[in-house]
Every structure is written in C-alpha cells, then in structure tokens.
Amino acid sequence: MNAIAPAPNLHFGCGPNLLPGWINIDRVARAPDVRTDIDLTQLPWPDASVAAILAEHLFEHLTFAEEQQVWTEAARVLRPGGTLTVEVPDFEWVCACFLAAQDQFVDFYQTGHPDHYAGHGRALDQRWGILQTMFFGNQNGAGQFHRSAYTEAKLRALSRLLGFAAIKVEKIFNKGGQALRAVLTR
C-alpha cells in the first residue's frame, strides 16, 4: 500500500526567510532551495491539496491582474480547513500617518541603503522617509514596488468573495509600520 504524501505548505515571496519543511517560493533566489520556477498565478497543485500558505509582504507587490489571479489560485489549492496567512501594510494607517507627518523633504531616497529613507531614517513623523516606501515600496529591485494596497475591510471582503469559512485579522508593527496579519481558513 502506498503512503499518501502530506499536503504541502507553501511560503509565497519567502525572500531569504526559508521555512523548514515548507516549499519556499520567490521570483529571486536569495537563498538556497528557493523555488523560482513556480508561477503564483498558475499554481501546479491540484484543487484542495495544500495545507497552508504564508505570504508576508507579498500581495502589495502584485499588479491588479496578478492580485486577482494569486488570490484565486491560493483559494483553489487550499484544502478544507487549510489556512492562508497574509501580512500586508495597513494602508489606512499609512495614509493617516502620512497626512499627519511633517512635509520636510531633505534628500533623495538612497536606493540600496539599508536605513537612509530620504534622509529621515525610520522616523514616522516625516512624510518623505519610510512612510513613502510604504506607499511605493523601497524600489531596490524589480519586485520591490508596491502596486496594490490593503485595509482590514478589503481583506474581509476578499475572504467572503473567495468563499473562505473564517478570517481573523490582527494589527501588528512590522517592517517599520503597522501591518495587518490575516489568517483566512478555507
């Protein structure tokens, strides 16, 4: 009798953060064993065959067309009870902080610099620093542009639209600002 292989766990947009026992997927191989041959818009797994998907700070980098395709594919491959965990910048928070911050441009953003952020470092009281990168991405490479945005209401609407059974959303502080971490259960 053949043993049934366990359902895989997928880590979308893993970057250098490899999760042991997961299939780590990214467009760029920043670490060994990263799968760069998997198209998130056309996943190679059958319907209802994946146990879990993790996508931290990936969905905001997708074009509008890719966004629909990747969400739809994630929902398709997740098995009943499977989870999709998504972390994205909290766009309402980013907008409120940007509007409340001082408008004191002092220098061009230094592409590739780890903490320059237009001369303001990670200060949240200045518009032209880390707040601007939350809108536009850090632009330090081809995939490092933000093309979409998320609010808690949008995440909940996507959960309903794609037929998830449940969603839990929490607000956390990560990557220099407030983020939404949503766990959607199939």
Secondary structure, DSSP 8 states (H G I E B T S, - for coil): --------EEEET-TT---TTSEEE-SS--STT-B-S--TTS-SS-TT-EEEEEEES-GGGS-HHHHHHHHHHHHHHEEEEEEEEEEEEBHHHHHHHHHHSB----S---TT-SS-GGGTTT-TTBIIIIIHHHHH---SSTT------B-HHHHHHHHHHTT-SEEEEEEEEETTEEEEEEEEE-
